């Protein structure tokens, strides 16, 4: 799969393609439906599929300081889109100047001149161009002008609730990682570099990897979770994963202030992950954050938490490709 940053990266020899456009933060089941429709059209027309997405999140530019919680990194977003069948992902830098681009100019410069779109697929609620003037109806009009097919895909609902990135952020904020996983179609992931913390986990008998997440990453509510600790290559390729007990919070027993994301790989006290790029994936919430009056009480509770993780996630270490 090709990964382009800006239209200048698109090869001059690039021919006609089927294009879908969106932020696609999280690449949730609703997004997957849109990409699936684009790949269907691509197969019918025997043309490659290009996904156009944006970085940073448009809200960050349109509403400065809003800092929307990001459900996945741009790299992971592209990886997920590739797994769905995209032949190329074009990441456009969303700047203030870009936000001022009229809707028709966006279509002409990016979709027509840049990607030679034969068909364009968007979610029925997607808006584009200055002041969000572009919608499915305008795209259809421009499709007649520039000779491409335009199609809007209906929103996907689960139990009467529309699946959206905003809804998933709310679920994570409430600690409902299982609900978020249902809407994402996979466990929510937080990536980061393992940094040195206070090393309290090792002293307690449960050494943890303290992952420093990317800025504005969507972190679930404080508490203890069952999930996985995943070691990644620098390019994001998965190397190894372990069932893990995960702690999110400020370590109130030790009067902590800074919020951390830590994972204990079950039965592994031999891992040296400092400086390593890892992912922490959340499967189920076990309990909320608590402050213990005695260290012994904390150790006993961690032991119970680990036993719960074993019940939720039975099994040992698996390597990439063995899941």
C-alpha positions in Angstrom: 0.0 0.0 0.0 1.2 3.5 -0.8 1.3 6.2 1.9 1.5 9.7 0.6 1.8 12.9 2.6 0.4 15.7 0.4 -0.6 15.6 -3.3 3.0 16.2 -4.3 3.8 12.7 -3.3 1.3 11.2 -5.7 3.2 9.8 -8.7 2.7 11.8 -12.0 1.9 8.5 -13.6 -1.0 7.8 -11.3 -4.1 7.0 -13.3 -7.8 7.1 -12.4 -8.9 5.9 -9.0 -11.8 5.5 -6.7 -11.5 7.9 -3.8 -13.0 8.1 -0.3 -12.5 11.1 1.9 -12.8 11.5 5.7 -11.0 12.0 9.0 -11.5 8.3 9.8 -10.2 8.7 13.3 -10.5 5.2 14.9 -11.4 3.6 11.5 -14.5 2.3 13.3 -17.3 0.1 11.9 -19.0 3.1 10.3 -15.8 4.1 8.5 -15.2 0.5 7.5 -18.6 0.5 5.8 -17.6 3.5 3.7 -14.3 2.0 2.7 -16.0 -1.3 1.9 -18.3 0.5 -0.5 -15.3 2.3 -2.2 -13.5 -1.0 -2.6 -16.7 -2.5 -4.2 -16.8 0.3 -6.7 -13.0 -0.1 -7.2 -13.5 -3.8 -8.0 -16.4 -3.0 -10.4 -14.3 -0.4 -12.3 -11.0 -2.3 -11.9 -9.4 0.8 -10.4 -7.3 1.3 -7.2 -8.8 2.8 -4.1 -7.3 5.9 -2.4 -8.4 7.0 1.0 -7.9 10.8 1.7 -7.5 11.7 5.4 -6.2 14.6 7.4 -3.6 15.5 10.0 -4.0 17.1 12.4 -7.6 16.6 13.3 -9.6 19.4 11.5 -11.2 20.4 14.8 -7.8 21.3 16.2 -7.5 23.9 13.4 -11.1 25.1 13.1 -11.5 25.3 16.9 -8.0 26.0 18.2 -7.3 24.5 21.6 -10.2 22.0 21.4 -7.7 19.1 21.4 -10.0 16.3 20.3 -8.9 13.0 21.8 -7.4 10.9 19.0 -8.5 7.3 18.8 -5.5 6.2 16.8 -2.2 7.5 15.4 -2.0 8.6 11.8 0.3 5.6 11.1 -2.1 3.1 12.7 -5.0 4.7 10.8 -3.2 4.2 7.5 -2.4 0.6 8.5 -6.0 -0.2 9.3 -7.2 1.4 6.1 -4.8 -0.7 4.2 -6.1 -3.8 5.8 -9.6 -2.8 4.6 -8.4 -2.8 1.0 -7.1 0.7 0.4 -4.4 0.7 -2.3 -3.1 4.1 -1.1 -3.7 6.5 1.7 -3.2 10.3 1.1 -2.6 12.3 4.3 -3.3 16.0 3.8 -1.9 18.5 6.2 -4.9 20.3 7.6 -3.7 23.9 8.2 -5.6 27.1 8.6 -4.9 27.9 4.9 -6.2 24.6 3.9 -9.4 25.1 5.9 -10.1 28.3 3.8 -10.1 26.3 0.6 -13.5 26.5 -1.1 -15.3 23.2 -1.5 -15.1 23.1 -5.3 -11.4 24.0 -5.2 -10.7 21.1 -2.8 -12.5 18.8 -5.2 -10.7 20.1 -8.3 -7.2 20.3 -6.9 -7.2 17.1 -4.7 -9.7 14.7 -6.1 -9.7 15.6 -9.8 -6.2 17.0 -10.6 -4.4 15.1 -7.9 -6.0 11.7 -7.8 -8.0 11.6 -11.2 -11.1 10.4 -9.4 -13.5 8.2 -11.4 -15.7 7.8 -8.3 -15.8 9.5 -4.9 -17.5 7.9 -1.8 -18.1 9.8 1.4 -20.2 9.4 4.5 -23.6 11.0 4.1 -22.8 13.5 6.9 -19.3 14.4 5.7 -18.7 18.1 5.0 -15.7 19.6 3.3 -14.4 22.9 2.1 -14.4 26.4 3.7 -17.2 26.8 6.2 -18.1 23.1 5.6 -20.0 24.1 2.5 -19.4 20.8 0.7 -21.8 17.9 1.2 -23.1 14.9 -0.8 -25.3 17.0 -3.0 -22.6 19.4 -4.0 -20.2 16.5 -4.6 -22.8 15.0 -7.0 -23.1 18.4 -8.9 -19.3 18.6 -9.1 -19.2 15.0 -10.2 -21.2 15.9 -13.3 -18.9 18.8 -14.0 -15.7 16.9 -13.5 -16.9 13.5 -14.7 -16.8 11.3 -11.7 -19.4 9.3 -9.8 -20.4 10.6 -6.4 -22.0 8.5 -3.7 -22.9 9.0 0.0 -23.0 6.1 2.4 -25.5 6.0 5.1 -24.4 6.1 8.8 -24.2 2.8 10.7 -26.2 2.4 13.9 -25.8 -0.1 16.7 -28.9 -0.6 19.0 -30.3 2.6 17.7 -27.1 4.6 18.4 -25.1 6.0 15.4 -21.5 4.7 15.5 -19.2 7.7 15.5 -15.8 8.7 16.8 -17.4 11.1 19.3 -19.5 8.3 20.7 -16.5 6.1 21.1 -14.6 8.9 22.9 -17.5 9.1 25.3 -17.4 5.3 25.9 -13.7 5.5 26.6 -14.2 8.4 28.9 -16.6 6.3 30.9 -14.2 3.4 31.0 -16.5 1.2 28.8 -13.7 -0.2 26.7 -15.8 -3.3 25.8 -18.4 -1.0 24.3 -15.8 1.0 22.5 -14.4 -2.3 21.1 -17.8 -3.2 19.7 -18.1 0.0 17.8 -14.4 0.0 16.7 -14.6 -3.7 15.6 -11.4 -4.3 17.6 -9.9 -3.4 21.0 -9.0 0.3 21.5 -5.3 0.8 21.3 -3.0 3.4 22.9 0.6 3.6 21.5 3.6 5.1 23.2 7.3 4.7 24.0 8.1 2.9 27.3 9.7 5.3 29.7 11.2 4.9 33.2 8.7 5.6 35.9 9.0 5.2 39.7 9.5 1.4 39.2 7.1 0.7 42.0 5.5 -2.2 40.1 8.8 -4.1 40.2 9.1 -3.5 43.9 5.6 -4.8 44.4 6.3 -7.9 42.3 4.4 -6.8 39.2 6.8 -4.9 36.9 5.0 -2.7 34.4 5.8 -1.0 31.1 5.0 2.7 31.5 4.0 3.9 28.0 4.1 7.6 27.3 1.2 8.1 24.8 1.2 10.5 21.9 -0.3 14.0 22.6 -4.0 14.0 22.8 -4.4 10.2 22.7 -7.8 9.0 23.8 -7.0 7.4 27.2 -9.8 5.4 29.0 -11.1 6.4 32.4 -8.9 5.8 35.4 -9.0 2.2 36.5 -7.7 -1.3 36.0 -8.3 -3.2 32.7 -7.6 -6.5 31.1 -5.9 -6.3 27.7 -2.7 -6.8 25.9 0.8 -5.3 25.8 2.2 -5.4 22.3 5.8 -4.8 21.2 6.0 -2.9 17.9 8.8 -2.3 15.4 9.6 1.3 14.6 7.4 1.1 11.5 4.5 -0.2 13.6 4.7 -3.9 12.7 3.7 -6.1 15.6 6.5 -8.3 17.0 5.0 -9.9 20.1 2.1 -9.6 22.4 1.3 -10.6 26.0 -1.9 -10.8 28.0 -1.7 -7.9 30.5 -3.2 -6.2 33.5 -3.4 -2.5 32.7 -3.5 0.4 35.1 -4.6 3.9 34.1 -4.5 6.7 36.7 -2.4 8.7 39.0 -1.4 6.0 41.6 -3.3 7.6 44.5 -1.9 5.1 47.0 1.4 6.9 46.5 -0.2 10.3 46.3 0.7 10.5 42.6 -0.4 13.5 40.5 0.6 12.6 36.9 -1.7 10.3 35.0 0.1 7.2 33.6 -0.8 4.2 31.4 1.0 1.1 32.6 0.8 -2.6 31.7 2.0 -5.7 33.5 2.6 -8.6 31.1 1.3 -11.6 33.0 4.1 -13.8 34.4 6.9 -11.8 32.7 9.5 -10.2 34.9 12.3 -10.5 32.3 11.1 -7.9 29.8 13.4 -4.9 29.1 11.2 -2.6 27.1 12.6 0.8 27.9 12.7 3.0 24.8 10.6 0.5 22.9 7.5 1.4 20.9 4.5 -0.5 22.3 0.8 -0.6 22.0 -1.6 -1.2 24.9 -4.9 -2.7 23.9 -8.0 -2.6 26.2 -10.4 -5.5 26.4 -12.5 -5.1 29.6 -12.6 -2.9 32.7 -12.0 -4.7 35.9 -12.5 -2.0 38.5 -12.1 1.7 39.1 -9.0 3.4 40.6 -8.7 3.0 44.4 -6.4 4.4 47.1 -5.2 1.8 49.6 -4.2 2.6 53.2 -1.5 -0.1 53.2 0.9 -1.4 50.6 0.1 -5.0 51.5 -3.6 -4.4 50.7 -2.5 -3.0 47.3 -0.4 -6.0 46.5 -3.3 -8.4 47.4 -5.6 -6.4 45.2 -3.2 -6.5 42.3 -3.0 -10.3 42.7 -6.8 -10.5 42.5 -6.7 -8.2 39.4 -4.2 -10.5 37.7 -6.4 -13.5 38.5 -9.3 -11.7 36.9 -7.3 -10.9 33.8 -6.4 -14.6 33.5 -10.1 -15.4 33.4 -10.9 -12.7 30.9 -7.9 -13.4 28.7 -6.8 -17.0 29.1 -3.6 -18.0 27.3 0.0 -17.1 27.1 2.3 -15.2 24.8 1.5 -15.1 21.1 3.6 -13.8 18.3 2.5 -11.8 15.3 0.6 -14.0 12.9 -0.4 -16.5 15.6 -3.5 -14.7 16.8 
